[in-house]
Amino acid sequence: MFRFDRSLTLHVFRHLNGILPQPKGIRIPILMYHSICDEPEKGHPYFWINTSSKRFAEQMKFLHDNNYTVISLSEAVSLIGQKRNNNPIGNQLVTRNPKPETVKFVVLTFDDGYRDFYTTASSTLNRYGFRATVFLPTGFINNSKRLGLKGKEHLSWAEVRELQQIGTRFGSHTVNHRQLINLDEPTIRLELKVSKQNIEDETGGEVEDFSYPYRFPEQAKSFVKNLENLLEEYRYKQGISTRIGTFHCIWERFLLKRIPVNSADDLPFFKAKVEGDYNWIYKMQYFLKKSRKLISMVCI
């Protein structure tokens, strides 16, 4: 299937980025995975959530062979903000890498807490010594009585604890994986508070990271501001979204951009994505969100 976004990325924006002056500073790709499995998907590849085991292995090998340093979300935030905040984690990374702008960093994230992270992805990550953050919709974890998201099986708490022992980090993906903008504030509070508490009770570790489920409604400015305030209130330290792009703005720490990855991303496209050549699509993404909002206002 022809991919408009792939064609423009590889044949237009990749070349433009090689010619035009680029913004200074560190830009970190936060990769967004969901399910690592070989199940075929229907529809346009832009919307796929599956990454085949073979393609995932190719992508991790690419990162390893091209000397990418895999860091956590908290390390990424510290690294971007270290000049402003004199953050010790950021300073450690800078000390280890005297010229951080010349080092290639990447963050690996997995949404939805699917069991194939345990059965498939973790062995590939261990092969290269990579660590990832998995975001759990806690109402679906260890719950055999409830149909999983996309009809898939989710992790059990025993598997979560086992993965934690080998360095996997876990963050909140709410309790019920609902579009938060459609909920009232008391329900949003429960989704943020209970999911965090469940993970901390089951793992004994502190939950610092939050991942927003579904399309991020950044056009709803008052909602976004309120969400940021609630995340701070419940002592989250950073949050990620489905906004597309590489991370470079510390003031966006609760709505960080990510790069979506799936089975349709062959190595040339994957390479272009992690190197920032896919960032152009964010403006189109934002325009479409604004257009939907305007259309809904007109139709009311």
Steps between C-alpha positions, in 0.01 A plus 500: 500500500634843402595715800483871443684570827782255420551636151521863615726409792754308293489698177436857616555578867802276545679692224380839625627425850838415354519838329324748728641619836367288784395615850777489759483282808415140572196339340407156637270255320258329739385193309139392546434127470190305594488129417797292382332220309459356152124550468408675172298822518244662274467865408766758426846419646511842668248365754653157563602411855678168432872470433608157379767320702734499199459872434539585868823299513627686192419836658673418830804370312508827305504702822776282643714498185467877462608570858175635640496542878167379637388709798187526712238773477624657823855503367380661177316773691804554721731514200289756314450706814845467656623842384200669659466290813851369570335159535737230631378229261545730203843599624602135534401436139688809389808397701485156344455665159690834501328610179142373544388672181727256310363190677194322364244440776172312471216405737296180456136500614224240470133589553217274620697237695452217252636161603710469184741749659579221748497213249669670203633853543692457825736233364594723205558796731712288736718390209620858463478608862214739422239603757150626431200651675168314476178692567230299674121549480469342843139387466614254234806364682462157659130503412400188307130586535531816291548509123838653423557805281484408129409149619857445619637341815656729761779453751438350843633669813740209550643565152518873574709430812723259310561759229568763764780282638685520167468877470166566331329816623124530531275803465130577513275475197191570716276227642247446222676644193232762431521830314544730799364813336159331488494446879413728791778610734424258787523207257823633349644528851412136570660387173826681586512424872381138510717380210812650658415354841429154353837481330686626807319252726574207267864585424620690805650764271414863440302582185630817335376463141158542340383419149183659363269246329359577155546812289634783715255796499761776503257739329297505825731736686305519827476120519874462439585754769272327750651161413851634560392635838347163597811308394710728717256463788530120486881527483560382146826643367444472125236395252493390138241541228425400141621837371756418231857624512827486690528633854688826554272735701529457877184706560303223326602236752143379561406475130821383339501419131577149377578314180250222417650173375338188352552215253485737201819678606780343301855606587523803264174640643593406857839671461333815366256502792762474775714763329217756506399494135144402593445804722336694218182298540423660836376818331260297288389305807430822691318657204267200475422520873419870473288436192296236682444739788381776265271261315347378826441859612327585172281190520379570853 
